[in-house]
Amino acid sequence: MNIYELDTPAVVIDLDVLEKNIEDMAALCRELGITLRGHTKSHKSPEIAKMQVAAGSKGIVCQKLGEAENMARAGLDDILITYNIVGRQKVRRLTELARYRRITVTVDSFAIASGISEQAKLDRVTIGILVEIDTGGKRTGVQSPAAAEELGKQVQTLPGLELRGLMTYPSRVSSKPIIEDVVGRFKKASLSLDIISGGGTGEEWESKELGFTEHRSGSYVYEGLSRIQGSSGNEGLSAERCPLRVITTVVSVPTADRLIIDGGMKTFRLFPSMPYGLILEDPRIKFSGMSVEHGHVDTSESNRKYIVGDKLTVIPTYQEGVTNLHDEIVWARNDQVYRVLRNHGRGKVK
């Protein structure tokens, strides 16, 4: 079937572009001499994660426990979860996962670590631990090298836990003094540094410069070797770089300079930022707005006449957000449907 015969809106991934992005990142990390650990939160797909691993990714990264469970059920192993696991329900799920997969999680407090330890001891499993240090991301993470050292020492005393090293986000060369300090402290205290994990697509060389053992990249599957800053324009969005696109249908042409497609906020992203995306068939037409189920397109600069039923292909500004809105993802090659996948990772935010 041709992709333009699909019912719309349809999320379609161009396999040729996807494969190129995955291979390019693997090759870049090999050239830099830094181990790649592919992040999966962008695509949420075990099938794509397996492609990342086949290309050279050492295990995978998940942001949420639900994502990790989905990946583990599909056979993936060596999973790093870069999120604080809080509460008995989640900790029980974590230890169940650790019964049959190698699991590592990040922590930034004794409260998090001790909660995991208590359940791991009861269930007789071992959970790997990375101490997260905040080096400028201003998100989670201990706030100083001294605090990281103290937490590392505490983790070593807790049953069911295995200290494996350090983690930070994003990788920034400007944080080198902090990294050197915390690494020095860990070495002096004989704390494990098997893993020093940095992250951020486009910052692989910075992880190498900082002496990290691995780098977490994920957005590259949809965006190539660097992030696309689409909120300020469509610069960077292209069919050669971005494998994910949404095929839509023109459902109304109310005026000579405006048309409506069958994809709005629920298709592309709730409360998206302008300019929403690049329309491949005619770059002269642009989104003028979005309502919940309607995409508003300005055609005033185009000399093409559109009619109801025409198909328009959109590369969304925020492709990662689109993935989490759809039940099905279509893989295609040369505009022919190759495979239709259920999006089992959708909504795995717990």
Rosetta blueprint (number, residue, H / E / L):
1 M L
2 N E
3 I H
4 Y H
5 E H
6 L L
7 D L
8 T L
9 P L
10 A E
11 V E
12 V E
13 I E
14 D E
15 L H
16 D H
17 V H
18 L H
19 E H
20 K H
21 N H
22 I H
23 E H
24 D H
25 M H
26 A H
27 A H
28 L H
29 C H
30 R H
31 E H
32 L H
33 G L
34 I L
35 T E
36 L E
37 R E
38 G E
39 H E
40 T L
41 K L
42 S L
43 H L
44 K L
45 S L
46 P H
47 E H
48 I H
49 A H
50 K H
51 M H
52 Q H
53 V H
54 A H
55 A H
56 G L
57 S L
58 K L
59 G L
60 I E
61 V E
62 C E
63 Q L
64 K L
65 L H
66 G H
67 E H
68 A H
69 E H
70 N H
71 M H
72 A H
73 R H
74 A L
75 G L
76 L L
77 D L
78 D L
79 I E
80 L E
81 I E
82 T L
83 Y L
84 N L
85 I L
86 V L
87 G L
88 R H
89 Q H
90 K H
91 V H
92 R H
93 R H
94 L H
95 T H
96 E H
97 L H
98 A H
99 R L
100 Y L
101 R L
102 R L
103 I E
104 T E
105 V E
106 T E
107 V E
108 D L
109 S L
110 F H
111 A H
112 I H
113 A H
114 S H
115 G H
116 I H
117 S H
118 E H
119 Q H
120 A H
121 K H
122 L H
123 D H
124 R L
125 V L
126 T L
127 I E
128 G E
129 I E
130 L E
131 V E
132 E E
133 I E
134 D L
135 T L
136 G L
137 G L
138 K L
139 R L
140 T L
141 G L
142 V E
143 Q L
144 S L
145 P H
146 A H
147 A H
148 A H
149 E H
150 E H
151 L H
152 G H
153 K H
154 Q H
155 V H
156 Q H
157 T H
158 L L
159 P L
160 G L
161 L E
162 E E
163 L E
164 R E
165 G E
166 L E
167 M E
168 T L
169 Y L
170 P L
171 S L
172 R L
173 V H
174 S H
175 S H
176 K H
177 P H
178 I H
179 I H
180 E H
181 D H
182 V H
183 V H
184 G H
185 R H
186 F H
187 K H
188 K H
189 A L
190 S L
191 L L
192 S L
193 L L
194 D L
195 I E
196 I E
197 S E
198 G E
199 G E
200 G L
201 T L
202 G L
203 E L
204 E H
205 W H
206 E H
207 S H
208 K H
209 E H
210 L L
211 G L
212 F L
213 T L
214 E E
215 H E
216 R E
217 S E
218 G L
219 S L
220 Y H
221 V H
222 Y H
223 E H
224 G L
225 L L
226 S L
227 R L
228 I L
229 Q L
230 G H
231 S H
232 S H
233 G L
234 N L
235 E L
236 G L
237 L L
238 S L
239 A L
240 E L
241 R L
242 C L
243 P L
244 L E
245 R E
246 V E
247 I E
248 T E
249 T E
250 V E
251 V E
252 S E
253 V E
254 P E
255 T E
256 A L
257 D L
258 R E
259 L E
260 I E
261 I E
262 D L
263 G L
264 G L
265 M H
266 K H
267 T H
268 F H
269 R L
270 L L
271 F L
272 P L
273 S L
274 M L
275 P L
276 Y L
277 G E
278 L E
279 I E
280 L L
281 E L
282 D L
283 P L
284 R L
285 I L
286 K E
287 F E
288 S E
289 G E
290 M E
291 S L
292 V L
293 E L
294 H L
295 G E
296 H E
297 V E
298 D E
299 T L
300 S L
301 E L
302 S L
303 N L
304 R L
305 K L
306 Y L
307 I L
308 V L
309 G L
310 D L
311 K E
312 L E
313 T E
314 V E
315 I E
316 P E
317 T L
318 Y L
319 Q H
320 E H
321 G H
322 V H
323 T H
324 N L
325 L L
326 H L
327 D L
328 E E
329 I E
330 V E
331 W E
332 A E
333 R E
334 N L
335 D L
336 Q E
337 V E
338 Y E
339 R E
340 V E
341 L E
342 R E
343 N L
344 H L
345 G L
346 R L
347 G L
348 K L
349 V L
350 K L
